[in-house]
Amino acid sequence: MKTRQMLEARDVAKMLDAAQAEAERNQWAVTIAVCDDGGHLLGLRRLDGVAPISAHIAPEKARCAALGQRDSGVYEKMINEGRVSFLSAPVLQGMLEGGVPVVVGGTVIGAVGVSGVKSTEDAQIAKAGIAALGA
């Protein structure tokens, strides 16, 4: 039997705070979502001025990164390069850049998804949130 790390409420708060700080530093209105390794939502923060649809997209990007155990942008790139059949993959709806897995000790324990600005900026915000864990 294996023992593994899990995200706790204080970890989620720390990542949301750091991601929000990164977004505010750049004056970006976004929604930030954190999920566990099963893609279950643990926290959501919707900043002022962001489009309402981002509250649906950010959790899906996080879920995609957690379940796929890789950046959600990998799927977007794959599809853009012609593998459109991947659009039929079950469960993965957030196949857009901006979802980043949280990896501790080589194991994915969750993910952060961001929506609201350019996809590269969404990913930048997600990575800033994850960096706050110091893992």
N, C-alpha and C positions, 0 to 999 in steps of 0.2 A: 504494500500500500504506500502511496506517495503522500508527502506533505507538501503543500504549496502555499504561496502567498495569495492573499485576497485583498481587494480594495475595501477599506473601511470608510465610514462617513467622513472622518476627518481628512482622508486622502482625497475624496471627491471634492470636499470644500476647498482644499488646498489647490487642486487642479483648476477648479472653476474660478477661484480668485486670481490665480496667475494668468489664466487665459483671458479673463476679463481685463486685467491690467495691461496685457499686451494689446488687446483690441483698443482699449481707451487711449493708450500711448500713441496709437496710430490713427485715432479718431474713426474707428471702424465700428459700425453697428452690426452686431452678429448675434446669433444664438449659439450657445455652447452646450453640448450634451456629453455626459459621461455614462458609459455602460459597463457591465461586468463582462466576463469572458463568454457568457452565454447570450450576450446581446441585450440583456435586460437593463432598462434605464435606471440609473442610480441618482442622477442629478441633471437638471436643466436650468440654464440661465439665459433669458431672452433680454438683450439690452434694448434701451430706448431707441426708437427710430428704425428698427429692423423690420423687413417685410414679414408679415405673419406666416407665410409659407416656410420660412426658415425654421420655425418651431417643429415642422414635420421633417424637413430635410436633415437637420443636424443629427437627430437621433438615429436616422437611417444610415447616415455616413458612419457613425460610431458603431452601430450594429454590424455593418458590412465589414469594417476593419477588425472587429472582435471575432466574428465568426470565420472570416477569411484568414485571420491571423497575419494580415499584411495591410499596408496602406490602401485605402479604398481607391486611390488614384491609379493603382495597378490595373484595376478592372476597367476604369475609364479608358486608359491607354490601350488596353487590349481590344476593346470594342472599337475605338477610333482607328485602330490599325487594321480593321476589317473583320474581326471575329465577332460579328454582330449576333451570332447564335448564342453568345454568352448572355444576351439580354433575357433569355428564357431560364436562366439559373434560378432555382427556387430560393426564396427567402431574401436574397440580396437585392434590395431596392435602392440602396444608397451608393451606387457604383460611380461616384464622382469624387474627385480629389477633395480632401478636407477631413477624412477619417483616418486616424492614426492609432495603431495599437499601443497599449501600455505593456511593455515587456520587462519582466523582472526575473533575473536569473535564467534567461533564455526561454521563459514561458510567458505567453500572452495571458494577462490577468484582467484585461478590460480594454477600453478604447475611448478616445475623445473624438467627437465629431463637431465640426463648426460649419455654419452656413451664414452667408450674408454679404460677403465681399468676393473678390476674385478667388478662384479655387486655391491658388498658390498661397494667398494671404490667409485663407481658412486653415490650410495646413500649418502655416507658420504659427497661428494662434494655438492650434491644437498641440503642437510640439512645445510651445512655451508652457502650456498647462502641465504637460507630462514632465517637463524638466523640473518643475517645482517639487516633484517627489524625490528627486535626487537619486533615483534608482539606476 
